[in-house]
């Protein structure tokens, strides 16, 4: 059975992100399935699908492995307190 993939233009974190570099505001999150995000382009970041924006960021790395996508992104601007 093949793993579905989707092209995403906003990131929904569901609170699962982990800060991996505080100095550069780099976060990492893993999604089930394969999700393709634009690299080095500004995208919206939300905690839940119908919630307000947390901020905006840019994806700096995507890794597809074991039917999961691991995404590293840099938070560029924060619109609300985490």
C-alpha positions in Angstrom: 0.0 0.0 0.0 1.4 3.4 -1.0 1.7 6.3 1.4 -0.4 9.3 0.4 1.2 12.7 -0.1 -0.1 16.2 -0.1 1.1 19.7 -1.0 0.7 22.1 2.0 0.8 25.9 2.0 0.2 26.3 5.7 1.5 24.2 8.6 -0.8 22.9 11.4 1.3 22.0 14.4 -1.3 20.7 16.8 1.3 21.7 19.5 3.7 18.9 18.4 6.6 21.1 17.4 9.9 21.0 19.2 12.4 23.9 19.4 15.8 22.6 18.3 17.7 25.9 18.0 16.6 28.8 20.2 19.1 31.2 18.7 17.8 30.9 15.1 14.2 30.0 16.1 14.4 26.6 14.4 11.6 24.1 15.2 11.1 20.5 14.1 7.8 18.6 13.7 7.0 15.2 12.3 3.8 14.4 10.3 2.3 11.0 9.4 2.4 10.5 5.6 4.3 12.6 3.2 3.7 16.4 3.2 5.4 18.6 0.7 5.9 22.3 1.8 7.5 25.0 -0.3 11.2 25.4 0.8 12.5 28.8 1.7 9.1 30.5 1.2 7.0 32.2 3.8 4.1 30.0 5.0 1.4 30.4 7.7 1.8 28.5 10.9 -1.3 27.6 13.0 -1.7 25.4 16.1 -5.1 24.0 14.9 -6.9 24.2 11.6 -9.6 26.7 12.8 -7.3 28.6 15.2 -5.7 32.0 14.6 -2.2 32.2 13.1 0.7 31.6 15.5 3.0 33.3 13.0 4.8 32.8 9.8 8.0 30.9 9.0 9.9 29.2 6.3 10.7 25.5 5.9 14.4 24.9 5.8 14.5 21.1 5.5 12.2 18.2 4.7 13.0 14.5 5.3 10.7 11.7 4.0 11.3 8.4 5.8 9.2 5.5 7.1 5.9 7.0 5.8 6.5 10.2 7.8 7.7 13.7 7.0 10.1 15.5 9.3 10.1 19.2 8.8 12.5 21.8 10.2 11.3 25.3 9.9 12.4 28.8 11.1 9.8 30.9 12.8 10.2 34.3 11.3 7.4 36.3 13.0 5.3 35.4 16.0 1.7 36.8 16.0 0.6 35.4 19.4 2.2 34.0 22.5 2.8 30.2 22.4 
